[in-house]
Amino acid sequence: MVAVLGYSDEWDRLDTLHAWRVAAERAVEGPRSEAVAVALTDWAEVRQRRGDLLAADTLLVATLGIHRELGLQSMPAGRTLTILARLSVERGLLPRADSLFRSAGGRMGEADAAFARALRGHEERFPPDFLFTAQVRLDYGRLLVGLKRGREARSMLQEAVPVLVRRWGEQDSRVREARDSPPRTEGPARAPRSRCRSGTAPGPGRVRPRPASGCRRPPWC
């Protein structure tokens, strides 16, 4: 039920279900178990999507405490670090975000392989427009952003966009994230080289130099 409703915007029901899930995991697996940490991270993501960044941050910090007790070596620990780092960017806590991204980096290679296996499995079993496959692509794209593999991330996220739009609409935060992430970091295209005869703007009373053919900049040229 939590997995299905996780794709909806019924925030109050989602909060209730995630609270039940955390309580159930605590009863079955123990209060400081990895299962509880995973449940808390999922709940934090719901709070983040809702726009309640402080509540999401509180849940993630509590989750990170559990992961630290367990050695901070698992894939779920890397996921929690990455989500908390992204949340820190949203809140403007950039030094903290940088530290968290660095901590998560050592676990991302393992997560990369796991996401690749999960995506292959979904592609083999389900049709191309299956919602859960698009969600895997969205999560995998987020990981690739963290790994600084911008081209691969863009390709992964753009494949997910049409399915996400059909399910959630153009204005949903997940759709906007998939469209906008990652920013292009390869650098802007190099501007055409100016063939102006003069490299400086004319001063007052001076004759404006005659432009060479094909000159595009500076504006006065």
N, C-alpha and C positions, 0 to 999 in steps of 0.2 A: 504494500500500500504506500509506504514512504517513497519507494522508487518511482511509482506511477505519479503520485501527486507532486513529486519533485519537479515535474515539468509544468506545473500549474502556478497560478498566482494567488491561490487561496491561502493567504499568509497565516491567518489564525489557525486554520486546520493543520497547516504544515508545522507550525510551532508546536501544537498539541501532539501531533504524531512523532515529531522528532524528540520531544520530551519523553514520550512513552518509550521510544526506541532506546534512548540513553538509559532510562531506568531499567529496561529489560536487559540490556547488555551488562549493566552493573550487577544485576542480580545473578546472571548466568556466568559471566566471564570474570567478574571481579571489578571493583571500582577503579583500579589503575591499570586496566588491560588495554591492549591495542584495539580491541573491538570498541571499547568506549571512546577511545581517541578518534577512531574513524567516524563514529556516530556524531561526536561533537564537531568534527570538521565539516561534515555534511550539513549539520544544523547551522554552523557559522556561515556557510555559503548561502543558505537561504536568507539569513539575516542581512548579509551583504547585498544580495539581489534586491531585498526589500528597501535598502537604503539606510538600514540601522547599523552604521559602521562601528559605532562604539560597542554595541552588543556583540557584533561579529568578532571584533578585536578581543573582547573579554573571553569569549568562548575559545578562540584560537590560542590565546596565551595559556589558558587552562589546559588545552590539549597538548601544547608544546611541553608543559610540565610533565605530563604523563610520558610523552616520547623520550624526554631526557632521562627519566627514571629507567626506561627500557633500553637505553643505550643510544638512541637517536640514529640508528643505522638502517631502519626499514624504509621501504618505499612510501608507506603512509606518512612517515615522518618528513620525508622530502616534500610530499604534497602539502602538508600543513605549513612547512616553512615557506613554500612558494606562495601559497594563498595569503599568508600573513604578510609576506613581502609586498605583494600586489596591493593589499589593503593599506599597508603603510604608505605606499605611493599615493593612493587616493586621499589619504589623510594628511599628506604633505610631510610625513616623517621620513625624509629621504636618507639620512644617515642610518637609521634603523633598517630601512628597506634594503640598503646596500649590504649591510651585515647579514641580513637574513638570506638574501639571494646567494651570497658567498657560501653560507652554511649549507644551503640546499644544493649547491653545485655538485658536491661529491656524490649525491644520490641520484642525480638526474640521468646518468648513463643507464643505470639499472631500470629506471622508470621508462626510459626511451624504448628499451627492448620489450618491456611488458606491454606498453601501449601498441607497439608494432604488432605483437602477437594478438592482442585483443582486437585490433582493427582487421587483421586478416581473418580472424574467426567470424566477425560480424559480416564481412564482405562475402564470405563463403556461404553463410547460412541465411542471410536476409536480403531482401531487395535493395537496390541502390538508394531508394528514398526512405529507408527505415529510420525512424526518429532516433532510436538508440545508437545507430551507427553514426548519425550526425553528431550526437552528443560525445561519442568517443573521439570523433575528429576535432570537435571543439576543445576537449580536454587535452588531446595530443598536441593540437596547435599551441595551446597555452604553454605546454612543456617546451616545445620547440622555440617559442619566444624566449623562455628562460635560458635555453641553451645557446642563444644568439644565432640561431639558424633561421634567419628572417625569410629567405626565399621559400624554404620548405614549409615554414609556419604559414605564410600567406597562401600557398597552394592548398594546404590542409584545411585552413579556415574557410577559404572561398568555396571549396567543395561542400562544406557544411551549410553555407548560407541559405541556398534555396529551400532546403528542408526546414531549417529553423524559421525562416520567414513564413512558410505555409502553416507552421504550427503556432508561432507566437506573434507574428506580425512584425512590420518593419521597425517599430519603435521600441521593441523589447531590448533590454540591456544586453542580453546575450547575443542578439543579432548585431547590435551596434559594435560590441566587442569584436565579433568575428570579422566585421567589415573593416574596422579601424586598426586592428592589431595584425602584425606589429608595425610600428612606423618604419618607413623605408630608411635604412641606415647605410645603404651602399653609397650615399652621397649624391648630391644633385648632379644632373648632367652638366658637363662643362659648357659654358657659354661660348658662342662663336667668337673667335678672336677679332677684335676691332682692327680695321685697317685705316683708321683715321690718321691724318698726317700730323696731328698734334695730340698730345696726351693730356692737355690741360684745358680747362674752360677759359674762354676769352674774358679778360677783365673789362672794366668800364672803359668805353671809348675805343676799344680795340676791335679790329675787324675779325669777324668770326671765320675760322679757317674753313676752307672748302672741303667737304667730305669726300673721301675716296669712295669708289663704287662698292656697294655692298656693306657699307658701314652701318652698324646697328646700335652702337653705344659709344660713348656716353650720350645722354639725351640731347645735349646741345650740339652734338656732332652732325 
